[in-house]
Amino acid sequence: MRESLESLVEQIRRGGILYREAVGEFKKAYLAAVLRANNGNLSKAAAALALHRNTLARICAELALDPKEFRPSRRSPRSAPGRLIVKRTAQ
């Protein structure tokens, strides 16, 4: 893993990306991965990161990360794909 990280850092450096930008992109990618692993649940993600939930929420806001985007989509059973809806007409 260390070699992969060093390779990535070298690519970033050669690409002319400034330190501040690189750190911001790393934070965003890292937090996105943790949020994805926790289905967008801020409390669980914060616990995994050893952060307070409010701190994580503030960081997400600063980085324009919306935890809701990492939650699984919820479809109602009526709109589930493959379900046939038959309308009955009066006879």
Backbone hydrogen bonds in HBPLUS format (Angstrom, degrees):
<---DONOR---> <-ACCEPTOR-->    atom                        ^
c    i                          cat <-CA-CA->   ^        H-A-AA   ^      H-
h    n   atom  resd res      DA  || num        DHA   H-A  angle D-A-AA Bond
n    s   type  num  typ     dist DA aas  dist angle  dist       angle   num
A0005-LEU N   A0001-MET O   2.95 MM   4  6.26 160.2  1.99 156.5 161.9     1
A0006-GLU N   A0002-ARG O   2.89 MM   4  6.13 161.0  1.92 150.7 156.0     2
A0007-SER N   A0003-GLU O   2.92 MM   4  6.07 153.9  1.98 144.8 152.0     3
A0008-LEU N   A0004-SER O   2.94 MM   4  6.17 157.4  1.99 146.6 152.8     4
A0009-VAL N   A0005-LEU O   2.86 MM   4  6.12 160.8  1.90 152.6 158.0     5
A0010-GLU N   A0006-GLU O   2.97 MM   4  6.17 156.6  2.03 144.1 150.3     6
A0011-GLN N   A0007-SER O   3.00 MM   4  6.29 154.0  2.07 147.0 153.9     7
A0012-ILE N   A0008-LEU O   2.93 MM   4  6.21 156.9  1.98 151.6 158.0     8
A0013-ARG N   A0009-VAL O   2.88 MM   4  6.11 162.1  1.91 152.7 157.5     9
A0014-ARG N   A0010-GLU O   2.92 MM   4  6.10 167.0  1.94 151.9 155.1    10
A0015-GLY N   A0011-GLN O   2.93 MM   4  6.01 138.2  2.11 137.5 149.2    11
A0017-ILE N   A0012-ILE O   3.35 MM   5  5.79 163.1  2.38 164.3 159.9    12
A0016-GLY N   A0013-ARG O   3.11 MM   3  5.45 162.1  2.14 109.4 114.4    13
A0022-ALA N   A0018-LEU O   2.90 MM   4  6.18 162.7  1.93 159.5 165.2    14
A0023-VAL N   A0019-TYR O   2.90 MM   4  6.11 166.7  1.91 162.0 164.8    15
A0024-GLY N   A0020-ARG O   3.01 MM   4  6.14 160.4  2.05 144.1 149.9    16
A0025-GLU N   A0021-GLU O   2.90 MM   4  6.11 160.1  1.94 152.1 157.1    17
A0026-PHE N   A0022-ALA O   2.91 MM   4  6.09 155.8  1.97 147.7 154.7    18
A0027-LYS N   A0023-VAL O   2.90 MM   4  6.11 168.0  1.91 154.2 157.2    19
A0028-LYS N   A0024-GLY O   3.00 MM   4  6.16 163.5  2.02 146.8 151.5    20
A0029-ALA N   A0025-GLU O   2.94 MM   4  6.10 164.1  1.97 148.3 152.5    21
A0030-TYR N   A0026-PHE O   2.82 MM   4  5.93 163.5  1.85 156.7 161.8    22
A0031-LEU N   A0027-LYS O   2.86 MM   4  5.96 171.0  1.87 154.8 157.7    23
A0032-ALA N   A0028-LYS O   2.93 MM   4  5.97 152.9  2.01 141.4 149.7    24
A0033-ALA N   A0029-ALA O   3.04 MM   4  6.21 152.9  2.11 141.8 148.4    25
A0034-VAL N   A0030-TYR O   3.08 MM   4  6.42 155.6  2.14 148.1 154.5    26
A0035-LEU N   A0031-LEU O   2.82 MM   4  6.00 162.8  1.85 153.2 158.3    27
A0036-ARG N   A0032-ALA O   2.85 MM   4  5.98 157.9  1.90 146.7 153.1    28
A0037-ALA N   A0033-ALA O   2.99 MM   4  6.16 157.0  2.05 142.6 148.7    29
A0038-ASN N   A0034-VAL O   3.08 MM   4  6.27 130.2  2.34 137.7 150.5    30
A0038-ASN N   A0035-LEU O   3.11 MM   3  5.06 133.4  2.34  94.0 107.1    31
A0040-GLY N   A0035-LEU O   2.75 MM   5  4.74 173.4  1.75 145.7 144.6    32
A0039-ASN N   A0036-ARG O   3.16 MM   3  5.01 163.0  2.19 108.5 107.9    33
A0041-ASN N   A0038-ASN O   2.95 MM   3  5.56 165.4  1.97 123.5 128.3    34
A0045-ALA N   A0041-ASN O   2.95 MM   4  6.11 164.1  1.97 156.0 161.3    35
A0046-ALA N   A0042-LEU O   2.79 MM   4  5.83 159.7  1.83 148.8 154.8    36
A0047-ALA N   A0043-SER O   3.04 MM   4  6.22 155.8  2.10 142.8 149.2    37
A0048-ALA N   A0044-LYS O   3.00 MM   4  6.25 154.1  2.06 146.0 153.0    38
A0049-LEU N   A0045-ALA O   3.03 MM   4  6.27 136.1  2.23 141.8 153.7    39
A0049-LEU N   A0046-ALA O   3.13 MM   3  5.04 128.5  2.40  93.3 107.1    40
A0050-ALA N   A0046-ALA O   2.90 MM   4  5.91 107.4  2.44 138.3 156.3    41
A0051-LEU N   A0046-ALA O   2.85 MM   5  4.86 174.6  1.85 144.4 145.8    42
A0050-ALA N   A0047-ALA O   3.18 MM   3  4.91 155.2  2.24  96.8 104.4    43
A0055-THR N   A0052-HIS O   3.02 MM   3  5.20 120.3  2.39 101.0 116.2    44
A0056-LEU N   A0052-HIS O   3.01 MM   4  6.39 160.5  2.05 158.3 163.7    45
A0057-ALA N   A0053-ARG O   2.89 MM   4  6.16 156.7  1.95 149.4 156.4    46
A0058-ARG N   A0054-ASN O   2.97 MM   4  6.16 153.8  2.04 143.3 149.6    47
A0059-ILE N   A0055-THR O   2.97 MM   4  6.24 161.8  2.00 152.4 157.1    48
A0060-CYS N   A0056-LEU O   2.87 MM   4  6.05 161.0  1.90 151.9 157.4    49
A0061-ALA N   A0057-ALA O   3.02 MM   4  6.21 154.0  2.08 142.8 149.6    50
A0062-GLU N   A0058-ARG O   2.95 MM   4  6.25 156.0  2.01 148.8 155.4    51
A0063-LEU N   A0059-ILE O   2.96 MM   4  6.19 146.4  2.07 147.4 156.5    52
A0065-LEU N   A0060-CYS O   2.79 MM   5  4.78 173.2  1.79 146.4 147.2    53
A0064-ALA N   A0061-ALA O   3.22 MM   3  4.95 159.6  2.26  98.6 104.4    54
A0069-GLU N   A0066-ASP O   2.90 MM   3  5.66 152.4  1.97 124.6 131.6    55
A0070-PHE N   A0067-PRO O   3.01 MM   3  5.51 160.1  2.05 114.7 121.1    56
A0071-ARG N   A0068-LYS O   3.19 MM   3  5.32 166.6  2.21 108.1 111.4    57
A0079-SER N   A0076-SER O   2.98 MM   3  5.52 137.9  2.16 114.0 124.8    58
A0080-ALA N   A0077-PRO O   3.29 MM   3  5.11 162.4  2.33  99.4 103.8    59
A0083-ARG N   A0080-ALA O   3.38 MM   3  6.02 156.9  2.44 136.0 136.1    60
